[in-house]
Amino acid sequence: MDITFSNKESIKLAGKNATIVINPVAETKADLYLFTNPEAFQGDFKAFYGPGEYEVLGSMVDGIEITPENTCYSVVIDDMHVTYAINMAETFSDDQLDRMEGVDILVISVEGDKSELMNKIITQVEPRILVPIIQNEAELAKIKSEFGKDVEPTDKFKIVKKDLPTDTQQLVILK
């Protein structure tokens, strides 16, 4: 699977059988489009927004309501479990955590004073790979120092299930 950013909150998951784009702001070729906020959906294409379970080309998607205006997506693509959570105001409930059990990759927004909340969510979810959505250089420096890793940003992250880390948590910075 390849993971790339399209813009500040749009991510593309390109697997063997399906390509899923979350929060697209421009036309991007994909099999499925997901929106975290139903008001952001505009256009005439195959898209889902809001809570519910969806399947497209062998990829399973679970939309988990965070608030009426914010849906977290838990996607199983190429046998890897990716959770996409942005604009979080609090940690996940037990029910929400149960629905996303076994997260391999967590994509989460990091916004200034919310870094303490982000750290609590990372501890809750325990992903093998963390992909923070970073808005500026100050946030990038902060996340690197918190993880004690000097990770260089990359345009695309390629991963296959057998290469998922088992002993440590990997930090991936997309640009």
MOMORA-V55819 format. One record per residue. N is the residue number from 1. RES is the residue in three letters. PHI is phi as a letter, one per 20 degrees, with the letter a starting at -180 (NA if undefined). Layout:
n->N res->RES phi->PHI
n->N res->RES phi->PHI
//
This chain:
n->1 res->MET phi->NA
n->2 res->ASP phi->d
n->3 res->ILE phi->c
n->4 res->THR phi->c
n->5 res->PHE phi->e
n->6 res->SER phi->e
n->7 res->ASN phi->b
n->8 res->LYS phi->f
n->9 res->GLU phi->c
n->10 res->SER phi->d
n->11 res->ILE phi->c
n->12 res->LYS phi->d
n->13 res->LEU phi->d
n->14 res->ALA phi->d
n->15 res->GLY phi->d
n->16 res->LYS phi->f
n->17 res->ASN phi->d
n->18 res->ALA phi->b
n->19 res->THR phi->c
n->20 res->ILE phi->c
n->21 res->VAL phi->d
n->22 res->ILE phi->d
n->23 res->ASN phi->l
n->24 res->PRO phi->f
n->25 res->VAL phi->d
n->26 res->ALA phi->b
n->27 res->GLU phi->f
n->28 res->THR phi->c
n->29 res->LYS phi->f
n->30 res->ALA phi->b
n->31 res->ASP phi->e
n->32 res->LEU phi->b
n->33 res->TYR phi->d
n->34 res->LEU phi->c
n->35 res->PHE phi->c
n->36 res->THR phi->f
n->37 res->ASN phi->c
n->38 res->PRO phi->g
n->39 res->GLU phi->f
n->40 res->ALA phi->e
n->41 res->PHE phi->f
n->42 res->GLN phi->b
n->43 res->GLY phi->p
n->44 res->ASP phi->c
n->45 res->PHE phi->b
n->46 res->LYS phi->f
n->47 res->ALA phi->b
n->48 res->PHE phi->c
n->49 res->TYR phi->b
n->50 res->GLY phi->n
n->51 res->PRO phi->f
n->52 res->GLY phi->q
n->53 res->GLU phi->d
n->54 res->TYR phi->c
n->55 res->GLU phi->c
n->56 res->VAL phi->b
n->57 res->LEU phi->l
n->58 res->GLY phi->n
n->59 res->SER phi->e
n->60 res->MET phi->e
n->61 res->VAL phi->c
n->62 res->ASP phi->c
n->63 res->GLY phi->e
n->64 res->ILE phi->d
n->65 res->GLU phi->f
n->66 res->ILE phi->e
n->67 res->THR phi->b
n->68 res->PRO phi->g
n->69 res->GLU phi->d
n->70 res->ASN phi->b
n->71 res->THR phi->d
n->72 res->CYS phi->e
n->73 res->TYR phi->d
n->74 res->SER phi->d
n->75 res->VAL phi->d
n->76 res->VAL phi->d
n->77 res->ILE phi->c
n->78 res->ASP phi->l
n->79 res->ASP phi->m
n->80 res->MET phi->d
n->81 res->HIS phi->d
n->82 res->VAL phi->d
n->83 res->THR phi->d
n->84 res->TYR phi->d
n->85 res->ALA phi->c
n->86 res->ILE phi->c
n->87 res->ASN phi->l
n->88 res->MET phi->f
n->89 res->ALA phi->d
n->90 res->GLU phi->b
n->91 res->THR phi->f
n->92 res->PHE phi->f
n->93 res->SER phi->f
n->94 res->ASP phi->f
n->95 res->ASP phi->f
n->96 res->GLN phi->f
n->97 res->LEU phi->f
n->98 res->ASP phi->f
n->99 res->ARG phi->f
n->100 res->MET phi->d
n->101 res->GLU phi->g
n->102 res->GLY phi->m
n->103 res->VAL phi->f
n->104 res->ASP phi->e
n->105 res->ILE phi->c
n->106 res->LEU phi->d
n->107 res->VAL phi->d
n->108 res->ILE phi->b
n->109 res->SER phi->f
n->110 res->VAL phi->c
n->111 res->GLU phi->c
n->112 res->GLY phi->l
n->113 res->ASP phi->f
n->114 res->LYS phi->e
n->115 res->SER phi->f
n->116 res->GLU phi->f
n->117 res->LEU phi->f
n->118 res->MET phi->g
n->119 res->ASN phi->f
n->120 res->LYS phi->f
n->121 res->ILE phi->f
n->122 res->ILE phi->f
n->123 res->THR phi->f
n->124 res->GLN phi->f
n->125 res->VAL phi->e
n->126 res->GLU phi->l
n->127 res->PRO phi->f
n->128 res->ARG phi->f
n->129 res->ILE phi->c
n->130 res->LEU phi->d
n->131 res->VAL phi->c
n->132 res->PRO phi->f
n->133 res->ILE phi->e
n->134 res->ILE phi->d
n->135 res->GLN phi->e
n->136 res->ASN phi->b
n->137 res->GLU phi->f
n->138 res->ALA phi->f
n->139 res->GLU phi->f
n->140 res->LEU phi->f
n->141 res->ALA phi->f
n->142 res->LYS phi->f
n->143 res->ILE phi->f
n->144 res->LYS phi->f
n->145 res->SER phi->f
n->146 res->GLU phi->f
n->147 res->PHE phi->e
n->148 res->GLY phi->m
n->149 res->LYS phi->c
n->150 res->ASP phi->d
n->151 res->VAL phi->e
n->152 res->GLU phi->e
n->153 res->PRO phi->f
n->154 res->THR phi->c
n->155 res->ASP phi->f
n->156 res->LYS phi->b
n->157 res->PHE phi->d
n->158 res->LYS phi->d
n->159 res->ILE phi->b
n->160 res->VAL phi->c
n->161 res->LYS phi->g
n->162 res->LYS phi->f
n->163 res->ASP phi->e
n->164 res->LEU phi->f
n->165 res->PRO phi->f
n->166 res->THR phi->d
n->167 res->ASP phi->d
n->168 res->THR phi->c
n->169 res->GLN phi->e
n->170 res->GLN phi->e
n->171 res->LEU phi->d
n->172 res->VAL phi->c
n->173 res->ILE phi->d
n->174 res->LEU phi->e
n->175 res->LYS phi->d
//
